[in-house]
Amino acid sequence: MAQIAILERKCTGCGLCREACPFGAIDIKDGKPELNAACRVCGVCVKRCPEKAILRLETKVVSVDKSQWRDILVFAEVSGGRLHPVSLELIGKAQELARSVPGFAVKAVLVGDGATDYARELQHYGVDEVAVYDDPALGYFRADVYATCVEDYIRAVRPSVVLVGATSLGRSLAPRLSTRFHTGLTADCTRLELRENTDLVQIRPAFGGNIMAQIVTTNTRPQFATVRYKVMNAPARQQKETGEVKTRPLPKGALRSSVTLVGSQPVPAGKTISDAEILVVGGRGLQKESDLEMIRELAALLGGDWAVSRPLVEKGWTTNARQIGLSGRTVRPRLMITCGVSGAIQFSACMNASEHIVAINSDANAPIFEVAHVGIVGDLYQIVPDLIGRLKEGLG
C-alpha cells in the first residue's frame, strides 16, 4: 500500500504541487501543502516538487504462512437465554466450506455465564470442537472482555476463517478482533466460498447495492466475516452428540474493562419480519401511504406479516423495523408476495433465499423477476384487490 508524505522542513510553499495535481487533492494552508481525501497517490506531485519535499512511501505487505492456519471457527452467540439462530446457520455454512479443503474441521467458541450448557447443545450440530469461556463475570456483554477471550482461543488454534453473526453483538465484536490480528473483515456477507488455497471469497453488495463485490484476504490470517441472520442454512439437529467441549481458563487480565454495568433492563421479546413464514411486501409502486392498507389486509388474510422496501421507509410511511434490505432486515419466509417492488440488489440479496417468491410488477423488465418463482406482470391495483376478494370468498 502506498501513501504520500510531505517533508515540511524541505517545503518552500511554492505551490507547484497543487498546480500539478490532476485530482485537486492538495490544499495550501498556512503556506504549506496538505493532502485531502481526493488523493489517489498517483505520484505526479512527487515528480513536480523541485525541493524533493514530497515522497511516495510504499508499505511492504508481509504474507503469512497459510498452512499454519487451519479450520473454520464460528463465534456462537447466546442471546435472550438461547443460542442465537444465526450461530447455527454459520455452523451449517462452516461445514459446507470445510468440505472444500481436505482436513479442515469446524470449531465453535462460546463466551458467557453458563456457556457450558449451550456448548453441549452445539454438539448436536456436528461441530468438531467447542471452546468455552464460562464465568459469572461474563454474564453480560462487554466488547473488550469478550474480544480478549475469543482472541485467546484464536491464538491457540489458529483458524483460517472466523465467522461471526451480523447481530448487534457480532458487529461490535468482529472489528475489534480483526484489528487485534491486523487482518481483514468483510461485513454483512450474503455468500461465502472457500478456495482450495484456503482464501475465503466473501461476497456482498457494494456501491449502494449496484454490484456484488467479491472480497478476498490474500495475505493475512485469520479471515473474518460477519453474516446476517436468515442468509445461510442451519444443519439439522442430530440426536447423537459429536465433538469435544473444552473449558478454557480466562486469559490473564481478561476481566479488566473500561465498561462498568450500571444497570440493565430486558427488552420485551417480540416477533420481527425475519420470523414471519408468510410476508406481503409493498414497494415503490404504491402511490400513497393509505395503499399500505391493502398490503396489510392481504397479509392478514394469508396469516402472515407485512413489510416494505426502502423507498417507503424514506417517505416516512413506516419504520425501519418493517424494511427488507441491507439497511433493514434479512428475511427467509416460506412465501413472499412482492407488490410494486423493483428488486434492486440491496433488496433481493436479503430475501432471495425465500422458498416461494411471487412478484407483482407492471414492468416486465424489473429485476425482481430474476429471483421470483412466479412473476405476474400487471397493475398491482387490480391484482392485489382481486387476490383479497378471492381469499375472502374462499374463507367465507
SEDREN-474303 format. One line per 3 residues: for each residue x, y, z of C-alpha. Coordinates in steps of 0.02 Angstrom, whole numbers, plus 50000, padded with zeros to 5 digits. Layout:
BEGIN
X,Y,Z | ...
***
This chain:
BEGIN
50000,50000,50000 | 50069,50171,49952 | 50048,50342,50029
50112,50519,50001 | 50217,50606,50134 | 50266,50791,50137
50428,50844,50221 | 50389,51014,50296 | 50572,51054,50332
50610,51047,50144 | 50449,51126,50080 | 50458,51309,50024
50271,51326,49993 | 50293,51363,49808 | 50125,51284,49765
50186,51193,49610 | 50122,51028,49680 | 49946,51096,49694
49950,51158,49515 | 50013,50989,49453 | 49889,50879,49548
49759,50813,49424 | 49635,50772,49564 | 49637,50936,49660
49698,50838,49810 | 49819,50968,49879 | 49769,51121,49980
49886,51259,50036 | 49860,51303,50219 | 49970,51425,50313
50088,51423,50166 | 50111,51234,50168 | 50031,51095,50062
49908,50974,50141 | 49831,50819,50061 | 49643,50797,50060
49532,50645,50030 | 49543,50663,49840 | 49723,50599,49838
49745,50445,49728 | 49933,50425,49765 | 49972,50446,49580
50143,50523,49615 | 50128,50674,49498 | 50164,50793,49643
50321,50692,49687 | 50393,50721,49514 | 50343,50905,49510
50418,50959,49676 | 50584,51049,49644 | 50640,51032,49826
50612,50843,49837 | 50498,50879,49985 | 50363,50755,49932
50390,50568,49943 | 50292,50416,49889 | 50306,50285,50025
50274,50101,49990 | 50216,49987,50129 | 50277,49810,50107
50143,49677,50128 | 50203,49531,50233 | 50113,49369,50192
50080,49237,50324 | 50112,49052,50301 | 49935,48997,50261
49974,48815,50301 | 49991,48865,50484 | 49811,48924,50489
49681,48787,50475 | 49498,48751,50509 | 49344,48863,50521
49290,48943,50684 | 49114,49004,50723 | 49080,49126,50863
48921,49055,50939 | 48817,49194,51015 | 48700,49171,51162
48555,49293,51160 | 48399,49300,51267 | 48442,49140,51358
48464,49038,51199 | 48585,49009,51058 | 48555,49141,50927
48489,49052,50770 | 48622,49139,50663 | 48755,49037,50755
48677,48875,50694 | 48666,48945,50517 | 48851,48988,50524
48893,48812,50581 | 48798,48743,50432 | 48894,48858,50314
49059,48817,50400 | 49029,48632,50371 | 48996,48665,50188
49154,48771,50171 | 49260,48644,50265 | 49222,48513,50134
49317,48621,50007 | 49483,48593,50095 | 49533,48416,50149
49563,48401,50335 | 49476,48562,50385 | 49373,48549,50545
49230,48657,50611 | 49253,48731,50783 | 49149,48848,50890
49185,48964,51035 | 49061,49016,51169 | 49082,49156,51296
48965,49190,51442 | 48895,49138,51610 | 48829,48960,51590
48906,48942,51418 | 48946,48758,51450 | 48761,48712,51438
48748,48792,51266 | 48909,48705,51212 | 48828,48537,51244
48683,48588,51132 | 48806,48632,50993 | 48870,48453,50999
48707,48401,50916 | 48750,48503,50761 | 48908,48416,50703
49047,48530,50768 | 49217,48451,50796 | 49263,48556,50948
49180,48686,51059 | 49286,48801,51167 | 49200,48877,51318
49242,49029,51424 | 49118,49010,51567 | 49119,49133,51712
48986,49232,51808 | 49080,49391,51763 | 49040,49356,51580
48854,49364,51611 | 48833,49524,51511 | 48918,49579,51352
49070,49690,51361 | 49155,49702,51193 | 49333,49716,51260
49313,49569,51379 | 49230,49455,51252 | 49361,49503,51121
49502,49455,51240 | 49426,49282,51268 | 49396,49247,51084
49568,49315,51040 | 49644,49193,51164 | 49563,49044,51077
49606,49106,50903 | 49789,49120,50950 | 49782,48945,51022
49703,48854,50873 | 49746,48974,50728 | 49588,48956,50621
49596,49007,50439 | 49419,49078,50442 | 49316,49156,50582
49129,49180,50555 | 49026,49297,50665 | 48841,49336,50657
48799,49511,50596 | 48699,49547,50754 | 48719,49699,50866
48840,49598,50972 | 48933,49525,50824 | 48953,49693,50739
49037,49759,50895 | 49147,49607,50923 | 49211,49565,50748
49301,49729,50708 | 49390,49726,50874 | 49454,49551,50837
49510,49590,50659 | 49603,49743,50722 | 49695,49640,50852
49755,49521,50716 | 49790,49659,50587 | 49685,49570,50459
49531,49598,50353 | 49348,49593,50397 | 49203,49591,50273
49035,49638,50347 | 48861,49579,50300 | 48913,49442,50180
48773,49360,50082 | 48879,49219,50007 | 49041,49134,50055
49154,49019,49954 | 49320,48938,50004 | 49456,48911,49876
49574,48762,49882 | 49715,48878,49938 | 49605,48923,50090
49565,49100,50030 | 49388,49145,50079 | 49286,49231,49943
49171,49349,50036 | 49026,49409,49929 | 48917,49557,49973
48827,49701,49888 | 48933,49858,49864 | 48923,50033,49791
48747,50060,49856 | 48695,49886,49807 | 48733,49908,49623
48860,49767,49613 | 48903,49607,49706 | 49083,49626,49764
49198,49476,49790 | 49322,49517,49929 | 49474,49408,49966
49601,49424,50106 | 49754,49352,50019 | 49900,49393,50134
49840,49385,50314 | 49751,49265,50430 | 49627,49235,50503
49494,49292,50381 | 49347,49374,50471 | 49171,49387,50400
49003,49433,50475 | 48845,49356,50404 | 48665,49408,50427
48530,49302,50505 | 48420,49206,50382 | 48551,49201,50244
48628,49028,50270 | 48554,48856,50305 | 48565,48783,50481
48605,48596,50492 | 48475,48477,50560 | 48491,48437,50745
48559,48262,50771 | 48515,48152,50919 | 48694,48095,50939
48823,48213,51014 | 48986,48241,50920 | 49146,48336,50951
49226,48385,51114 | 49188,48526,51236 | 49345,48609,51305
49328,48728,51451 | 49466,48858,51443 | 49527,48970,51585
49501,49155,51568 | 49654,49242,51494 | 49757,49343,51616
49680,49515,51638 | 49529,49469,51533 | 49404,49547,51653
49490,49716,51652 | 49369,49827,51559 | 49330,50008,51526
49146,49964,51536 | 49051,49955,51700 | 48874,49888,51713
48764,50016,51799 | 48601,49926,51769 | 48505,49826,51641
48326,49808,51585 | 48269,49668,51471 | 48185,49717,51309
48017,49631,51290 | 48031,49490,51166 | 47935,49518,51007
47925,49444,50834 | 48002,49534,50686 | 47977,49517,50499
48128,49400,50500 | 48022,49274,50596 | 47875,49278,50476
47832,49124,50374 | 47725,49225,50254 | 47764,49403,50200
47675,49527,50087 | 47790,49669,50036 | 47746,49841,49969
47868,49937,49861 | 47894,50098,49764 | 47746,50054,49653
47625,50104,49791 | 47560,50278,49756 | 47507,50338,49928
47529,50288,50110 | 47349,50232,50130 | 47382,50098,49997
47481,50003,50127 | 47312,49952,50199 | 47283,49828,50057
47458,49757,50087 | 47416,49733,50271 | 47246,49659,50227
47319,49533,50106 | 47449,49482,50235 | 47317,49460,50370
47208,49351,50257 | 47359,49240,50222 | 47401,49229,50406
47566,49319,50381 | 47652,49486,50410 | 47689,49636,50300
47848,49729,50253 | 47912,49863,50135 | 48062,49907,50029
48175,50054,50071 | 48086,50192,49970 | 47932,50180,50080
48035,50198,50239 | 48120,50350,50164 | 47948,50425,50130
47907,50403,50314 | 47764,50281,50284 | 47831,50156,50411
47985,50119,50515 | 48149,50031,50478 | 48085,49879,50576
47973,49839,50426 | 48108,49861,50295 | 48189,49720,50196
48364,49756,50132 | 48542,49793,50180 | 48490,49940,50288
48342,49842,50355 | 48318,49657,50390 | 48353,49493,50304
48204,49376,50284 | 48175,49198,50228 | 47989,49157,50232
47904,49007,50155 | 47801,49125,50047 | 47835,49304,49995
47724,49412,49884 | 47804,49574,49825 | 47691,49712,49761
47772,49851,49660 | 47948,49808,49717 | 48082,49835,49584
48204,49710,49661 | 48369,49805,49672 | 48519,49704,49732
48514,49778,49907 | 48336,49712,49923 | 48348,49546,49833
48509,49495,49922 | 48411,49497,50085 | 48261,49394,50028
48313,49284,49880 | 48327,49129,49990 | 48138,49130,50021
48057,48964,49975 | 47922,49036,49861 | 47929,49212,49789
47781,49287,49695 | 47817,49455,49613 | 47686,49579,49551
47753,49722,49446 | 47695,49818,49293 | 47873,49824,49224
47912,49659,49137 | 48098,49700,49148 | 48101,49732,49335
48248,49643,49420 | 48130,49562,49545 | 48076,49438,49411
48253,49368,49406 | 48232,49298,49583 | 48045,49266,49582
47975,49091,49562 | 47809,49160,49497 | 47801,49326,49407
47643,49424,49373 | 47660,49570,49252 | 47518,49689,49284
47441,49829,49386 | 47452,49790,49572 | 47297,49899,49599
47197,49770,49502 | 47288,49611,49552 | 47301,49636,49741
47117,49682,49767 | 47070,49533,49660 | 47177,49418,49769
47097,49492,49926 | 46923,49463,49854 | 46960,49282,49806
47034,49246,49979 | 46881,49320,50065 | 46767,49212,49958
46868,49059,49999 | 46871,49096,50185 | 46688,49141,50186
***
